[in-house]
Amino acid sequence: MTAPRNPAAAGAVPGAAPAAERAQPGQRVPDFFLVGHPKCGTQALYTVLRRHPQLSIPVKEPRYLASDLRDSFQIPATTRLPASFAEYLALYADAPPDRRVGDCSPIYLSSRTAARAIAELQPAARIIAILREPASFVRSLHLQFVQEHAESETDLRKALALEQDRRMGKRLPRSSHRPNMLMYADHVRYVEQLRRYRDLFAPEQILVLIYDDYRRDNDATVRTVLRFLEVDDTPPIVPRERNPTVGVRAQRMYRITHALAAGHGPLARAVQASARTLAPRGLSRRSATALRDRIFFTSPQPPDEQLMLELRRRFHGEVVALSEHLDRDLVRLWGYDRID
């Protein structure tokens, strides 16, 4: 395995970050970045990579380098995101010196600042992106945001129709912690997003995967990633199905339950205390989460095929441009050649 390069020895990208945000010689920084997209297999790939003996991914989704979207992901959660550059570097300080270190933050592909920040921090970085057919990607992303309480409009067509108002700060979900992320069509700017990285990194430093390939042959795709990272690609690969797309039943009750469980007011504290008292002894957090999921989550409704067709027509030009950019016929792979 080739030893990770010292970022301090490489040239900086002009104008990328102030001197105070640059790692000092000897400080450990990530060697590779899984930049996105979400709902494209990034969670499953992260789970496999973090178990590899030559890789180290100390924390899931630190997201620090997407400074332009930082307000969009300050989520009330038990896991605190790094709030400063020092906190971000501290995540990697104890990584074994013989391992490649990774930052897996799918938000980085949508970010307009992350590519340059990564290039400034680690010019030798390896970049991994995963792309999915746009209509199914948007549908899955919407379902995920509903599940996370970031989106209150459960009908995708209506949510898409709200984009213009939401750009002006109107009709946003009361509980949303990521209003910028609700501009669904903005996520399907694949060529623009990839160019931000290709403008800063050599072609051999960037690996673009297609979700269909990952679903069809999980083993081969993971081994491609391992070879790209220059680590052993021979260990057995256990396929992972993580973060599946789900539907939410009883949406209003689900929101109320979440608000009370995550809140800090007197009512929320009283409900939390009662829940702890009434819960069976020995009920772990994981078991409680599984019970909640069985109550509120269900298989998603079949997609609205008319809406899917409209979305494919809308994104046809992007798919053509991406096919040219990657020199691969995604128009045919994704069925865009059959759109009337």
HUHUDA-V957828 format. One record per backbone hydrogen bond with DSSP energy under -0.5 kcal/mol. CO is the residue of the C=O (numbers start at 1). NH is the residue of the N-H. E is the energy in kcal/mol with one decimal. If there is no record, write none. Layout:
co->{CO	CO}
nh->{NH	NH}
e->{E	E}
This chain:
co->{5	6	7	12	13	18	19	24	31	32	33	33	34	35	36	37	37	41	42	43	44	45	46	48	49	52	54	56	63	65	66	67	69	69	70	73	75	78	84	85	86	87	88	89	89	90	92	96	100	101	101	102	103	103	104	105	106	107	113	114	115	116	117	118	122	126	127	128	128	129	131	133	134	135	136	137	138	139	140	141	142	143	144	145	145	146	152	154	155	156	157	158	159	160	162	163	164	165	165	166	173	177	178	179	180	182	183	183	184	185	187	189	190	191	192	193	194	194	195	197	197	202	203	205	207	207	209	210	210	211	212	213	217	218	219	220	221	222	223	224	225	226	227	236	237	240	247	247	250	251	252	253	254	255	256	257	258	259	265	266	267	268	269	270	271	272	273	274	275	280	282	284	285	286	287	288	289	290	291	292	293	296	298	303	304	305	306	307	308	309	310	311	313	315	316	317	318	319	320	321	322	323	323	328	329	330	331	331	332	335	336}
nh->{7	9	10	14	16	21	22	27	126	103	35	128	105	109	130	40	42	45	46	47	48	49	50	51	52	55	100	102	66	67	69	70	72	73	73	75	77	80	88	89	90	91	91	92	93	93	95	99	56	31	32	104	34	105	61	108	109	111	117	118	119	120	121	122	125	33	207	35	36	209	211	137	138	139	140	141	142	143	144	145	146	147	148	150	151	149	154	156	159	160	161	162	162	163	166	167	168	168	170	169	176	74	181	182	183	184	186	187	187	188	189	193	194	195	196	197	197	198	199	200	201	205	206	127	129	209	131	213	214	215	216	217	221	222	223	224	225	226	227	228	229	231	230	238	239	242	249	298	254	255	256	257	258	259	260	261	262	263	269	270	271	272	273	274	275	276	277	278	279	283	284	288	289	290	291	292	293	294	295	296	297	249	247	305	308	309	310	311	312	313	314	315	316	319	320	321	322	323	324	325	326	327	328	330	333	334	336	337	335	338	339}
e->{-0.6	-1.6	-1.1	-0.6	-1.9	-2.1	-1.7	-2.4	-1.8	-2.1	-0.9	-2.7	-1.2	-2.2	-3.9	-0.7	-0.5	-2.3	-2.7	-2.1	-1.7	-2.8	-2.4	-1.0	-1.7	-1.7	-2.4	-2.5	-1.5	-1.3	-1.3	-0.8	-1.6	-0.6	-1.2	-1.9	-0.5	-0.7	-2.2	-2.7	-1.9	-0.8	-1.0	-1.5	-0.6	-0.6	-1.5	-1.6	-2.7	-3.2	-1.9	-0.5	-1.8	-0.8	-1.3	-2.3	-0.8	-1.4	-2.1	-2.9	-2.3	-2.2	-2.2	-3.5	-2.1	-2.7	-3.0	-2.2	-0.7	-3.4	-3.2	-2.2	-2.7	-2.2	-2.4	-2.6	-2.4	-2.1	-2.1	-2.4	-2.1	-2.2	-1.9	-2.1	-1.6	-1.3	-0.8	-0.7	-2.4	-2.6	-1.8	-0.9	-0.6	-1.4	-2.6	-1.9	-0.7	-0.9	-2.5	-1.7	-1.3	-0.5	-1.0	-1.3	-1.0	-1.6	-1.2	-0.6	-1.3	-1.2	-0.9	-2.5	-2.7	-2.4	-1.3	-0.7	-0.7	-2.6	-2.1	-1.3	-2.1	-2.3	-1.6	-3.3	-2.5	-0.6	-2.3	-1.0	-1.6	-2.5	-2.2	-2.7	-2.0	-2.4	-2.1	-1.8	-2.0	-2.4	-2.3	-2.1	-1.9	-2.2	-1.2	-0.6	-0.7	-0.6	-0.5	-2.2	-2.5	-2.2	-2.2	-2.7	-2.2	-2.7	-2.3	-2.2	-2.5	-1.4	-2.8	-2.2	-2.4	-2.6	-2.3	-2.3	-2.4	-2.0	-1.9	-2.6	-1.8	-1.7	-0.8	-2.5	-2.3	-2.3	-2.3	-2.3	-2.5	-2.0	-1.6	-2.6	-2.3	-3.3	-3.6	-1.0	-2.6	-2.2	-2.2	-2.6	-2.2	-2.2	-2.1	-2.3	-0.8	-2.0	-2.2	-2.4	-2.5	-2.3	-1.8	-2.3	-2.7	-1.0	-2.0	-2.0	-1.6	-2.5	-2.3	-1.1	-1.2	-1.3	-0.8}
